[in-house]
Amino acid sequence: MSTSSKTNPNIKLLTDNLVLIMFIIAAMLFFQNYHEIENEISSVLLNSLHDINHSIAETRTGR
């Protein structure tokens, strides 16, 4: 077996640790900004519902 075909366990461990650290940081940022994210999602959904209602109302009055 050649050494180039083997995965170095230290590199694999380092890669796994980096992925874990990035996941933890992403989770921390999500929880820190949870309320802002929630408000933005609510705003987008409510605006979409308003647009749908407006479109339905225009369709019904146009008939």
mmCIF file of the N, C-alpha and C atoms, coordinates in Angstrom:
data_MODEL
# 
_entry.id   MODEL 
# 
loop_
_atom_site.group_PDB 
_atom_site.id 
_atom_site.type_symbol 
_atom_site.label_atom_id 
_atom_site.label_alt_id 
_atom_site.label_comp_id 
_atom_site.label_asym_id 
_atom_site.label_entity_id 
_atom_site.label_seq_id 
_atom_site.pdbx_PDB_ins_code 
_atom_site.Cartn_x 
_atom_site.Cartn_y 
_atom_site.Cartn_z 
_atom_site.occupancy 
_atom_site.B_iso_or_equiv 
_atom_site.pdbx_formal_charge 
_atom_site.auth_seq_id 
_atom_site.auth_comp_id 
_atom_site.auth_asym_id 
_atom_site.auth_atom_id 
_atom_site.pdbx_PDB_model_num 
ATOM 1   N N  . MET A 1 1  ? 0.840   -1.195 0.000   1.00 0.00 ? 1  MET A N  1 
ATOM 2   C CA . MET A 1 1  ? 0.000   0.000  0.000   1.00 0.00 ? 1  MET A CA 1 
ATOM 3   C C  . MET A 1 1  ? 0.879   1.250  0.000   1.00 0.00 ? 1  MET A C  1 
ATOM 4   N N  . SER A 1 2  ? 0.475   2.188  -0.759  1.00 0.00 ? 2  SER A N  1 
ATOM 5   C CA . SER A 1 2  ? 1.229   3.435  -0.763  1.00 0.00 ? 2  SER A CA 1 
ATOM 6   C C  . SER A 1 2  ? 0.677   4.360  0.316   1.00 0.00 ? 2  SER A C  1 
ATOM 7   N N  . THR A 1 3  ? 1.529   5.226  0.806   1.00 0.00 ? 3  THR A N  1 
ATOM 8   C CA . THR A 1 3  ? 1.103   6.131  1.878   1.00 0.00 ? 3  THR A CA 1 
ATOM 9   C C  . THR A 1 3  ? 0.180   7.217  1.359   1.00 0.00 ? 3  THR A C  1 
ATOM 10  N N  . SER A 1 4  ? 0.212   7.494  0.055   1.00 0.00 ? 4  SER A N  1 
ATOM 11  C CA . SER A 1 4  ? -0.644  8.548  -0.488  1.00 0.00 ? 4  SER A CA 1 
ATOM 12  C C  . SER A 1 4  ? -2.112  8.135  -0.515  1.00 0.00 ? 4  SER A C  1 
ATOM 13  N N  . SER A 1 5  ? -2.396  6.821  -0.549  1.00 0.00 ? 5  SER A N  1 
ATOM 14  C CA . SER A 1 5  ? -3.785  6.372  -0.570  1.00 0.00 ? 5  SER A CA 1 
ATOM 15  C C  . SER A 1 5  ? -4.388  6.295  0.824   1.00 0.00 ? 5  SER A C  1 
ATOM 16  N N  . LYS A 1 6  ? -3.564  6.329  1.843   1.00 0.00 ? 6  LYS A N  1 
ATOM 17  C CA . LYS A 1 6  ? -4.066  6.283  3.222   1.00 0.00 ? 6  LYS A CA 1 
ATOM 18  C C  . LYS A 1 6  ? -4.415  7.689  3.690   1.00 0.00 ? 6  LYS A C  1 
ATOM 19  N N  . THR A 1 7  ? -5.431  7.775  4.516   1.00 0.00 ? 7  THR A N  1 
ATOM 20  C CA . THR A 1 7  ? -5.780  9.053  5.120   1.00 0.00 ? 7  THR A CA 1 
ATOM 21  C C  . THR A 1 7  ? -5.032  9.168  6.432   1.00 0.00 ? 7  THR A C  1 
ATOM 22  N N  . ASN A 1 8  ? -4.325  10.245 6.573   1.00 0.00 ? 8  ASN A N  1 
ATOM 23  C CA . ASN A 1 8  ? -3.586  10.469 7.802   1.00 0.00 ? 8  ASN A CA 1 
ATOM 24  C C  . ASN A 1 8  ? -4.586  10.702 8.926   1.00 0.00 ? 8  ASN A C  1 
ATOM 25  N N  . PRO A 1 9  ? -4.542  9.895  10.000  1.00 0.00 ? 9  PRO A N  1 
ATOM 26  C CA . PRO A 1 9  ? -5.530  10.054 11.085  1.00 0.00 ? 9  PRO A CA 1 
ATOM 27  C C  . PRO A 1 9  ? -5.490  11.438 11.732  1.00 0.00 ? 9  PRO A C  1 
ATOM 28  N N  . ASN A 1 10 ? -4.310  12.040 11.796  1.00 0.00 ? 10 ASN A N  1 
ATOM 29  C CA . ASN A 1 10 ? -4.210  13.371 12.401  1.00 0.00 ? 10 ASN A CA 1 
ATOM 30  C C  . ASN A 1 10 ? -4.920  14.420 11.553  1.00 0.00 ? 10 ASN A C  1 
ATOM 31  N N  . ILE A 1 11 ? -4.801  14.301 10.243  1.00 0.00 ? 11 ILE A N  1 
ATOM 32  C CA . ILE A 1 11 ? -5.474  15.255 9.358   1.00 0.00 ? 11 ILE A CA 1 
ATOM 33  C C  . ILE A 1 11 ? -6.985  15.055 9.435   1.00 0.00 ? 11 ILE A C  1 
ATOM 34  N N  . LYS A 1 12 ? -7.434  13.808 9.477   1.00 0.00 ? 12 LYS A N  1 
ATOM 35  C CA . LYS A 1 12 ? -8.870  13.530 9.593   1.00 0.00 ? 12 LYS A CA 1 
ATOM 36  C C  . LYS A 1 12 ? -9.415  14.072 10.909  1.00 0.00 ? 12 LYS A C  1 
ATOM 37  N N  . LEU A 1 13 ? -8.678  13.894 11.989  1.00 0.00 ? 13 LEU A N  1 
ATOM 38  C CA . LEU A 1 13 ? -9.103  14.412 13.291  1.00 0.00 ? 13 LEU A CA 1 
ATOM 39  C C  . LEU A 1 13 ? -9.163  15.935 13.265  1.00 0.00 ? 13 LEU A C  1 
ATOM 40  N N  . LEU A 1 14 ? -8.167  16.561 12.656  1.00 0.00 ? 14 LEU A N  1 
ATOM 41  C CA . LEU A 1 14 ? -8.146  18.018 12.557  1.00 0.00 ? 14 LEU A CA 1 
ATOM 42  C C  . LEU A 1 14 ? -9.339  18.518 11.741  1.00 0.00 ? 14 LEU A C  1 
ATOM 43  N N  . THR A 1 15 ? -9.618  17.853 10.635  1.00 0.00 ? 15 THR A N  1 
ATOM 44  C CA . THR A 1 15 ? -10.753 18.236 9.798   1.00 0.00 ? 15 THR A CA 1 
ATOM 45  C C  . THR A 1 15 ? -12.067 18.083 10.554  1.00 0.00 ? 15 THR A C  1 
ATOM 46  N N  . ASP A 1 16 ? -12.223 16.972 11.254  1.00 0.00 ? 16 ASP A N  1 
ATOM 47  C CA . ASP A 1 16 ? -13.441 16.755 12.045  1.00 0.00 ? 16 ASP A CA 1 
ATOM 48  C C  . ASP A 1 16 ? -13.599 17.821 13.117  1.00 0.00 ? 16 ASP A C  1 
ATOM 49  N N  . ASN A 1 17 ? -12.499 18.176 13.764  1.00 0.00 ? 17 ASN A N  1 
ATOM 50  C CA . ASN A 1 17 ? -12.556 19.212 14.800  1.00 0.00 ? 17 ASN A CA 1 
ATOM 51  C C  . ASN A 1 17 ? -12.919 20.570 14.212  1.00 0.00 ? 17 ASN A C  1 
ATOM 52  N N  . LEU A 1 18 ? -12.375 20.889 13.045  1.00 0.00 ? 18 LEU A N  1 
ATOM 53  C CA . LEU A 1 18 ? -12.708 22.169 12.409  1.00 0.00 ? 18 LEU A CA 1 
ATOM 54  C C  . LEU A 1 18 ? -14.182 22.233 12.034  1.00 0.00 ? 18 LEU A C  1 
ATOM 55  N N  . VAL A 1 19 ? -14.720 21.140 11.509  1.00 0.00 ? 19 VAL A N  1 
ATOM 56  C CA . VAL A 1 19 ? -16.142 21.101 11.162  1.00 0.00 ? 19 VAL A CA 1 
ATOM 57  C C  . VAL A 1 19 ? -16.988 21.259 12.416  1.00 0.00 ? 19 VAL A C  1 
ATOM 58  N N  . LEU A 1 20 ? -16.611 20.593 13.488  1.00 0.00 ? 20 LEU A N  1 
ATOM 59  C CA . LEU A 1 20 ? -17.345 20.696 14.749  1.00 0.00 ? 20 LEU A CA 1 
ATOM 60  C C  . LEU A 1 20 ? -17.305 22.122 15.289  1.00 0.00 ? 20 LEU A C  1 
ATOM 61  N N  . ILE A 1 21 ? -16.147 22.755 15.247  1.00 0.00 ? 21 ILE A N  1 
ATOM 62  C CA . ILE A 1 21 ? -16.019 24.131 15.731  1.00 0.00 ? 21 ILE A CA 1 
ATOM 63  C C  . ILE A 1 21 ? -16.871 25.076 14.879  1.00 0.00 ? 21 ILE A C  1 
ATOM 64  N N  . MET A 1 22 ? -16.861 24.888 13.562  1.00 0.00 ? 22 MET A N  1 
ATOM 65  C CA . MET A 1 22 ? -17.682 25.736 12.695  1.00 0.00 ? 22 MET A CA 1 
ATOM 66  C C  . MET A 1 22 ? -19.162 25.537 12.980  1.00 0.00 ? 22 MET A C  1 
ATOM 67  N N  . PHE A 1 23 ? -19.576 24.305 13.241  1.00 0.00 ? 23 PHE A N  1 
ATOM 68  C CA . PHE A 1 23 ? -20.973 24.033 13.571  1.00 0.00 ? 23 PHE A CA 1 
ATOM 69  C C  . PHE A 1 23 ? -21.359 24.704 14.888  1.00 0.00 ? 23 PHE A C  1 
ATOM 70  N N  . ILE A 1 24 ? -20.490 24.631 15.882  1.00 0.00 ? 24 ILE A N  1 
ATOM 71  C CA . ILE A 1 24 ? -20.763 25.259 17.185  1.00 0.00 ? 24 ILE A CA 1 
ATOM 72  C C  . ILE A 1 24 ? -20.868 26.773 17.027  1.00 0.00 ? 24 ILE A C  1 
ATOM 73  N N  . ILE A 1 25 ? -19.968 27.366 16.253  1.00 0.00 ? 25 ILE A N  1 
ATOM 74  C CA . ILE A 1 25 ? -20.010 28.818 16.039  1.00 0.00 ? 25 ILE A CA 1 
ATOM 75  C C  . ILE A 1 25 ? -21.293 29.216 15.311  1.00 0.00 ? 25 ILE A C  1 
ATOM 76  N N  . ALA A 1 26 ? -21.681 28.436 14.308  1.00 0.00 ? 26 ALA A N  1 
ATOM 77  C CA . ALA A 1 26 ? -22.923 28.733 13.583  1.00 0.00 ? 26 ALA A CA 1 
ATOM 78  C C  . ALA A 1 26 ? -24.129 28.638 14.514  1.00 0.00 ? 26 ALA A C  1 
ATOM 79  N N  . ALA A 1 27 ? -24.145 27.632 15.390  1.00 0.00 ? 27 ALA A N  1 
ATOM 80  C CA . ALA A 1 27 ? -25.253 27.483 16.340  1.00 0.00 ? 27 ALA A CA 1 
ATOM 81  C C  . ALA A 1 27 ? -25.284 28.656 17.315  1.00 0.00 ? 27 ALA A C  1 
ATOM 82  N N  . MET A 1 28 ? -24.119 29.084 17.786  1.00 0.00 ? 28 MET A N  1 
ATOM 83  C CA . MET A 1 28 ? -24.067 30.218 18.713  1.00 0.00 ? 28 MET A CA 1 
ATOM 84  C C  . MET A 1 28 ? -24.580 31.486 18.043  1.00 0.00 ? 28 MET A C  1 
ATOM 85  N N  . LEU A 1 29 ? -24.169 31.724 16.801  1.00 0.00 ? 29 LEU A N  1 
ATOM 86  C CA . LEU A 1 29 ? -24.640 32.911 16.086  1.00 0.00 ? 29 LEU A CA 1 
ATOM 87  C C  . LEU A 1 29 ? -26.142 32.853 15.853  1.00 0.00 ? 29 LEU A C  1 
ATOM 88  N N  . PHE A 1 30 ? -26.649 31.655 15.541  1.00 0.00 ? 30 PHE A N  1 
ATOM 89  C CA . PHE A 1 30 ? -28.088 31.503 15.338  1.00 0.00 ? 30 PHE A CA 1 
ATOM 90  C C  . PHE A 1 30 ? -28.842 31.846 16.613  1.00 0.00 ? 30 PHE A C  1 
ATOM 91  N N  . PHE A 1 31 ? -28.396 31.320 17.753  1.00 0.00 ? 31 PHE A N  1 
ATOM 92  C CA . PHE A 1 31 ? -29.112 31.574 19.000  1.00 0.00 ? 31 PHE A CA 1 
ATOM 93  C C  . PHE A 1 31 ? -28.970 33.021 19.456  1.00 0.00 ? 31 PHE A C  1 
ATOM 94  N N  . GLN A 1 32 ? -27.847 33.662 19.148  1.00 0.00 ? 32 GLN A N  1 
ATOM 95  C CA . GLN A 1 32 ? -27.692 35.071 19.504  1.00 0.00 ? 32 GLN A CA 1 
ATOM 96  C C  . GLN A 1 32 ? -28.632 35.955 18.691  1.00 0.00 ? 32 GLN A C  1 
ATOM 97  N N  . ASN A 1 33 ? -28.886 35.568 17.454  1.00 0.00 ? 33 ASN A N  1 
ATOM 98  C CA . ASN A 1 33 ? -29.712 36.385 16.564  1.00 0.00 ? 33 ASN A CA 1 
ATOM 99  C C  . ASN A 1 33 ? -31.078 35.778 16.326  1.00 0.00 ? 33 ASN A C  1 
ATOM 100 N N  . TYR A 1 34 ? -31.531 34.909 17.205  1.00 0.00 ? 34 TYR A N  1 
ATOM 101 C CA . TYR A 1 34 ? -32.778 34.168 17.014  1.00 0.00 ? 34 TYR A CA 1 
ATOM 102 C C  . TYR A 1 34 ? -33.974 35.097 16.837  1.00 0.00 ? 34 TYR A C  1 
ATOM 103 N N  . HIS A 1 35 ? -34.078 36.109 17.685  1.00 0.00 ? 35 HIS A N  1 
ATOM 104 C CA . HIS A 1 35 ? -35.251 36.993 17.628  1.00 0.00 ? 35 HIS A CA 1 
ATOM 105 C C  . HIS A 1 35 ? -35.278 37.797 16.327  1.00 0.00 ? 35 HIS A C  1 
ATOM 106 N N  . GLU A 1 36 ? -34.116 38.254 15.879  1.00 0.00 ? 36 GLU A N  1 
ATOM 107 C CA . GLU A 1 36 ? -34.070 38.995 14.621  1.00 0.00 ? 36 GLU A CA 1 
ATOM 108 C C  . GLU A 1 36 ? -34.429 38.089 13.446  1.00 0.00 ? 36 GLU A C  1 
ATOM 109 N N  . ILE A 1 37 ? -33.925 36.857 13.473  1.00 0.00 ? 37 ILE A N  1 
ATOM 110 C CA . ILE A 1 37 ? -34.246 35.896 12.417  1.00 0.00 ? 37 ILE A CA 1 
ATOM 111 C C  . ILE A 1 37 ? -35.741 35.598 12.427  1.00 0.00 ? 37 ILE A C  1 
ATOM 112 N N  . GLU A 1 38 ? -36.295 35.389 13.617  1.00 0.00 ? 38 GLU A N  1 
ATOM 113 C CA . GLU A 1 38 ? -37.727 35.105 13.746  1.00 0.00 ? 38 GLU A CA 1 
ATOM 114 C C  . GLU A 1 38 ? -38.562 36.262 13.208  1.00 0.00 ? 38 GLU A C  1 
ATOM 115 N N  . ASN A 1 39 ? -38.178 37.493 13.537  1.00 0.00 ? 39 ASN A N  1 
ATOM 116 C CA . ASN A 1 39 ? -38.916 38.664 13.052  1.00 0.00 ? 39 ASN A CA 1 
ATOM 117 C C  . ASN A 1 39 ? -38.851 38.773 11.531  1.00 0.00 ? 39 ASN A C  1 
ATOM 118 N N  . GLU A 1 40 ? -37.685 38.512 10.953  1.00 0.00 ? 40 GLU A N  1 
ATOM 119 C CA . GLU A 1 40 ? -37.549 38.584 9.498   1.00 0.00 ? 40 GLU A CA 1 
ATOM 120 C C  . GLU A 1 40 ? -38.395 37.521 8.809   1.00 0.00 ? 40 GLU A C  1 
ATOM 121 N N  . ILE A 1 41 ? -38.374 36.302 9.343   1.00 0.00 ? 41 ILE A N  1 
ATOM 122 C CA . ILE A 1 41 ? -39.174 35.221 8.753   1.00 0.00 ? 41 ILE A CA 1 
ATOM 123 C C  . ILE A 1 41 ? -40.656 35.550 8.860   1.00 0.00 ? 41 ILE A C  1 
ATOM 124 N N  . SER A 1 42 ? -41.077 36.044 10.021  1.00 0.00 ? 42 SER A N  1 
ATOM 125 C CA . SER A 1 42 ? -42.486 36.416 10.198  1.00 0.00 ? 42 SER A CA 1 
ATOM 126 C C  . SER A 1 42 ? -42.884 37.517 9.228   1.00 0.00 ? 42 SER A C  1 
ATOM 127 N N  . SER A 1 43 ? -42.018 38.488 9.059   1.00 0.00 ? 43 SER A N  1 
ATOM 128 C CA . SER A 1 43 ? -42.304 39.588 8.143   1.00 0.00 ? 43 SER A CA 1 
ATOM 129 C C  . SER A 1 43 ? -42.448 39.091 6.708   1.00 0.00 ? 43 SER A C  1 
ATOM 130 N N  . VAL A 1 44 ? -41.550 38.225 6.287   1.00 0.00 ? 44 VAL A N  1 
ATOM 131 C CA . VAL A 1 44 ? -41.616 37.692 4.922   1.00 0.00 ? 44 VAL A CA 1 
ATOM 132 C C  . VAL A 1 44 ? -42.888 36.884 4.729   1.00 0.00 ? 44 VAL A C  1 
ATOM 133 N N  . LEU A 1 45 ? -43.223 36.037 5.695   1.00 0.00 ? 45 LEU A N  1 
ATOM 134 C CA . LEU A 1 45 ? -44.429 35.212 5.575   1.00 0.00 ? 45 LEU A CA 1 
ATOM 135 C C  . LEU A 1 45 ? -45.693 36.060 5.561   1.00 0.00 ? 45 LEU A C  1 
ATOM 136 N N  . LEU A 1 46 ? -45.764 37.045 6.446   1.00 0.00 ? 46 LEU A N  1 
ATOM 137 C CA . LEU A 1 46 ? -46.948 37.901 6.482   1.00 0.00 ? 46 LEU A CA 1 
ATOM 138 C C  . LEU A 1 46 ? -47.088 38.719 5.203   1.00 0.00 ? 46 LEU A C  1 
ATOM 139 N N  . ASN A 1 47 ? -45.978 39.217 4.685   1.00 0.00 ? 47 ASN A N  1 
ATOM 140 C CA . ASN A 1 47 ? -46.038 39.964 3.424   1.00 0.00 ? 47 ASN A CA 1 
ATOM 141 C C  . ASN A 1 47 ? -46.482 39.061 2.278   1.00 0.00 ? 47 ASN A C  1 
ATOM 142 N N  . SER A 1 48 ? -46.018 37.821 2.282   1.00 0.00 ? 48 SER A N  1 
ATOM 143 C CA . SER A 1 48 ? -46.441 36.881 1.237   1.00 0.00 ? 48 SER A CA 1 
ATOM 144 C C  . SER A 1 48 ? -47.929 36.597 1.338   1.00 0.00 ? 48 SER A C  1 
ATOM 145 N N  . LEU A 1 49 ? -48.427 36.385 2.547   1.00 0.00 ? 49 LEU A N  1 
ATOM 146 C CA . LEU A 1 49 ? -49.859 36.150 2.729   1.00 0.00 ? 49 LEU A CA 1 
ATOM 147 C C  . LEU A 1 49 ? -50.674 37.364 2.298   1.00 0.00 ? 49 LEU A C  1 
ATOM 148 N N  . HIS A 1 50 ? -50.185 38.542 2.626   1.00 0.00 ? 50 HIS A N  1 
ATOM 149 C CA . HIS A 1 50 ? -50.873 39.772 2.219   1.00 0.00 ? 50 HIS A CA 1 
ATOM 150 C C  . HIS A 1 50 ? -50.928 39.867 0.701   1.00 0.00 ? 50 HIS A C  1 
ATOM 151 N N  . ASP A 1 51 ? -49.816 39.566 0.041   1.00 0.00 ? 51 ASP A N  1 
ATOM 152 C CA . ASP A 1 51 ? -49.794 39.605 -1.423  1.00 0.00 ? 51 ASP A CA 1 
ATOM 153 C C  . ASP A 1 51 ? -50.749 38.582 -2.026  1.00 0.00 ? 51 ASP A C  1 
ATOM 154 N N  . ILE A 1 52 ? -50.797 37.389 -1.437  1.00 0.00 ? 52 ILE A N  1 
ATOM 155 C CA . ILE A 1 52 ? -51.707 36.354 -1.934  1.00 0.00 ? 52 ILE A CA 1 
ATOM 156 C C  . ILE A 1 52 ? -53.155 36.800 -1.767  1.00 0.00 ? 52 ILE A C  1 
ATOM 157 N N  . ASN A 1 53 ? -53.493 37.337 -0.589  1.00 0.00 ? 53 ASN A N  1 
ATOM 158 C CA . ASN A 1 53 ? -54.857 37.827 -0.357  1.00 0.00 ? 53 ASN A CA 1 
ATOM 159 C C  . ASN A 1 53 ? -55.214 38.943 -1.330  1.00 0.00 ? 53 ASN A C  1 
ATOM 160 N N  . HIS A 1 54 ? -54.268 39.839 -1.559  1.00 0.00 ? 54 HIS A N  1 
ATOM 161 C CA . HIS A 1 54 ? -54.500 40.944 -2.486  1.00 0.00 ? 54 HIS A CA 1 
ATOM 162 C C  . HIS A 1 54 ? -54.725 40.414 -3.903  1.00 0.00 ? 54 HIS A C  1 
ATOM 163 N N  . SER A 1 55 ? -53.941 39.434 -4.295  1.00 0.00 ? 55 SER A N  1 
ATOM 164 C CA . SER A 1 55 ? -54.082 38.844 -5.624  1.00 0.00 ? 55 SER A CA 1 
ATOM 165 C C  . SER A 1 55 ? -55.422 38.133 -5.773  1.00 0.00 ? 55 SER A C  1 
ATOM 166 N N  . ILE A 1 56 ? -55.832 37.410 -4.740  1.00 0.00 ? 56 ILE A N  1 
ATOM 167 C CA . ILE A 1 56 ? -57.129 36.722 -4.775  1.00 0.00 ? 56 ILE A CA 1 
ATOM 168 C C  . ILE A 1 56 ? -58.265 37.735 -4.850  1.00 0.00 ? 56 ILE A C  1 
ATOM 169 N N  . ALA A 1 57 ? -58.154 38.819 -4.077  1.00 0.00 ? 57 ALA A N  1 
ATOM 170 C CA . ALA A 1 57 ? -59.196 39.846 -4.090  1.00 0.00 ? 57 ALA A CA 1 
ATOM 171 C C  . ALA A 1 57 ? -59.300 40.492 -5.467  1.00 0.00 ? 57 ALA A C  1 
ATOM 172 N N  . GLU A 1 58 ? -58.162 40.757 -6.111  1.00 0.00 ? 58 GLU A N  1 
ATOM 173 C CA . GLU A 1 58 ? -58.194 41.340 -7.454  1.00 0.00 ? 58 GLU A CA 1 
ATOM 174 C C  . GLU A 1 58 ? -58.804 40.372 -8.455  1.00 0.00 ? 58 GLU A C  1 
ATOM 175 N N  . THR A 1 59 ? -58.513 39.085 -8.302  1.00 0.00 ? 59 THR A N  1 
ATOM 176 C CA . THR A 1 59 ? -59.056 38.079 -9.217  1.00 0.00 ? 59 THR A CA 1 
ATOM 177 C C  . THR A 1 59 ? -60.564 37.982 -9.064  1.00 0.00 ? 59 THR A C  1 
ATOM 178 N N  . ARG A 1 60 ? -61.048 38.014 -7.842  1.00 0.00 ? 60 ARG A N  1 
ATOM 179 C CA . ARG A 1 60 ? -62.494 37.889 -7.601  1.00 0.00 ? 60 ARG A CA 1 
ATOM 180 C C  . ARG A 1 60 ? -63.255 39.116 -8.077  1.00 0.00 ? 60 ARG A C  1 
ATOM 181 N N  . THR A 1 61 ? -62.695 40.299 -7.893  1.00 0.00 ? 61 THR A N  1 
ATOM 182 C CA . THR A 1 61 ? -63.394 41.511 -8.322  1.00 0.00 ? 61 THR A CA 1 
ATOM 183 C C  . THR A 1 61 ? -63.316 41.685 -9.831  1.00 0.00 ? 61 THR A C  1 
ATOM 184 N N  . GLY A 1 62 ? -62.337 41.059 -10.464 1.00 0.00 ? 62 GLY A N  1 
ATOM 185 C CA . GLY A 1 62 ? -62.192 41.176 -11.913 1.00 0.00 ? 62 GLY A CA 1 
ATOM 186 C C  . GLY A 1 62 ? -63.137 40.286 -12.681 1.00 0.00 ? 62 GLY A C  1 
ATOM 187 N N  . ARG A 1 63 ? -63.784 39.331 -12.037 1.00 0.00 ? 63 ARG A N  1 
ATOM 188 C CA . ARG A 1 63 ? -64.682 38.399 -12.733 1.00 0.00 ? 63 ARG A CA 1 
ATOM 189 C C  . ARG A 1 63 ? -66.018 38.996 -13.004 1.00 0.00 ? 63 ARG A C  1 
# 
